[in-house]
Amino acid sequence: MGYRGKVVERESARRLRADGLTMPEIAARLGVSRSSVSSWTRDVPFEARRRQHRPGSRSTHRLHLEKLRQIEELDQQARERFSRLSEEAFLAAGTALYAGEGGKTDGSVRFANTDARMVEFFCRWLRYFFSVDESRLRVRVYLHEGLDLDKAEGFWSEVTGVPRDQFRRPYRAAADPSIRRTKHENGCVYVDYACSRTHRAIMGLVRALVSCPGLPIRGGVIGNTADC
């Protein structure tokens, strides 16, 4: 059962959205993906929550509210534009995603990311366009020491649709504070599908996409670039 079956989380997300929380805030609070929050709350009226601020910070607060308003406005425009992907657009989007984030070594399809939305999108794409033998899918979690491995693997199992008995031994990384301080709560996930033919087919799509001679020259402007 995917996120759509999470009745309690869905109702909580709708209530928090109505209270003025942003989608990233709701996703972080409930431990779900932003795509799930977007799906659950797209019809909930939204007005950015007024935040407490220190004396003298009124201008900063106003700018923050304006930032939230602009993000929400552009998100809404994007949702309307992508309310439904055609099959051709879905194919191209997944191909572009793999071109940027997928493994290029021949013999195995490999996709790695920390963003559950990207991973879920890739898995949907892979299963839609290719005949996938589910028993050959493998997942490996890279997680900093001290974080909850059981929770992380459960999270990624739900996102990928791959049962945990098909997970490979996790990699536990020792955090180096001199390099980075931020730790992803659920780590980074690697999705592997050992099939040379599928990988070669995907790389063929990548080569065709990036060398396509029919790319449009001009298009419509998204948002108001004068506000940059």
N, C-alpha and C positions, 0 to 999 in steps of 0.2 A: 504494500500500500504506500503510495507516494505522499507528498506534502498535501495534495488536495484532500486526502483523507483525514487530515489533522483538524478535526472539528474544533477542539479547544483552542489551538493556536490560531486558527482562522478567525474565530470570534474575538480573541484577544487582539489580533492585529487590526481588525475593523474598529474596535473600541479605541485603541491607541491612536489610530489614524484620525478618528473623529476628534480626539483630544489635541491634535495638532503635532504629533510626532512625525518626523520624516521617515521615509522608507528605510534608509540605512539604520536609523535608531531602532525602529521596530524589529528589523531583521536581527540586529545584535542582541536586543533584549530577549527575543523569543528563541534565538538559536536556529533560525531558518534562513533560507536564501532570499535575497531581495526579489528575485523573480516570483517567488511564492507570495511575498507580501504584495507585490504589484498586482498579481492575479486576484488575490483575495479582496483588495481594497480599491480597485479601480473605479468603483461607483460610489465611494464614500466621499462626501464633500470635505475638502481640506482647507484649513486656514492655519498658517504657521503659528505655533505656540509662542506666546510672549515669554521670554526668558528673563530671569532675574539678572540685574546688572549693577555694577558698582556705580556710585555717584561719579559723574564725569564721563561715563562710557556710553552715553546716549547715542552718539554718532556711530560707534562701533556696533551697538545693538541694531540700529537702523540698517546699517550696511549688511549685517548678518541676515536680517529679515528679508532684505531685498535679494540677497543671494539665494535664500531658500525659495522665495517666490519665483525667481528666474529659473532655477533648477526645476521646480515643479511645472512651470509653464512649458519648458522645453521637453521635459519628460512626457508631458501630455501630448505635445505635438508628435513626438517620436512614437508613442503608443498608437496614435491615430494613423500614422503613416505605416506602421508595421502591425496593424490590427490582425492581418492575416497574410502570411508569406505564401507566395506561389511556390510550386514545387521547384521551379527553376531558380527562384531567389533563395530558397532554402538550400539547394545544392551549392550555389555559389557562396553563400554565407559560411557554410560548414567547410568548404574548400579553403576559403580565405583564412578561417580560424585555424585550420590544420597547417596551412602554409606558415603561419606565424608561431604556433605553439606546438606543433606535432613533430614527432621524430622523423628524420630523413634517412636513417640507416635502413637498407633493404632487408626485408624478411619479416618485419613486425610493425604493426600499427601501434604507435605509442603517443599518448597525449598526457601532458602534465600541467597542472594548474592548482592554485590555491582558491580560486573563485568557483564556488559551487554552481553558479549560473553558467559559466563557461563549460564546466565539466558535464553538466546535465544536457546542455545544448549539443555538445559533441556526441554524447552517447545516443541521444535521440537521432541525430544525423547519421551516425554510423549504422544504427539498426534499421533506419528507414531506407537507405540507399544500397545497403550491402546485405548479402545473406550471411548473417553472423551465427556461428555455432556458439551458443551461450556458454557451453561447458569449457570453452577455450579462452574465455575472457579472464584476465588476471588483474588484480589491483594491489598496489603497494602504497602504504602511507609513510610519509616522511614527517616526523613529529619531534619537536624539541623535548628534551628530557624534562620531567616535572609536569607535563600536560597529560590529560586523561586519554590514554590510548584506546580503551574500550569505547569511550564516547565517540572519539574521532573515527574509529573504524565503523561504528554503527551509523554515524552520520554519512560517511562516504558510501557505505553499502546502500543506503536509501537513495542517495543522489544518483549513483551509477546503475542501480538495479542489479548489482552483482552480489551474490550471497557471500557471507564472510568466510565460508570454507574454501572460497576461491581466492582469498587474499594471500599474498606472499608475506614473508616475514618482514615486519616493519623496520624502518631505519629510525633510530632515536638519535637526534643531533644534540650535541652539547652547545648551548648558547654561548656566543662570544660577544660580550657587551661592548667590546671595542669596535665591533663591526656593525651590529644592529641591536636595537633594543626591542623592536616590535616582534611579537611572536603570534603566528596565526593559530588561533585556538584549535582548529581541526587539522592543522598542518597542510602539507602539499600532497596531492594524490597523483599517482601514475596509473593510467589505464593502459593495459597491454592486450593486444590481440595478435597472436602469432600466426599470421597468414600472409605469405609473400604476395600472392595474387591480389589480395585486397590492398596491401600497401602500394603495390605498383599501380593499381587502378587509381588510388587516391593521388599519388604523385603525378600521374598523367593528368588528372583534373587540375592539380596545382599548376603544372606547366602550361596547360591550355588557358587557364584563367589569367595568369600574369602576362601571357604573350598575346592575349586576345586583341585582334586588330580593330574590333568594332567598339572600342570604348568611347563613351560620349565625351564631347569636348566641353560643353557648357551645360549647366543644370540650374535648378532653382536654389536660391539661398535659403539655408536653414537658420531660423532665428534672425536676429538683427545684429549683423556683424559690427554695426556702428557702436554697439555697447561693449565691445571688447576692451 
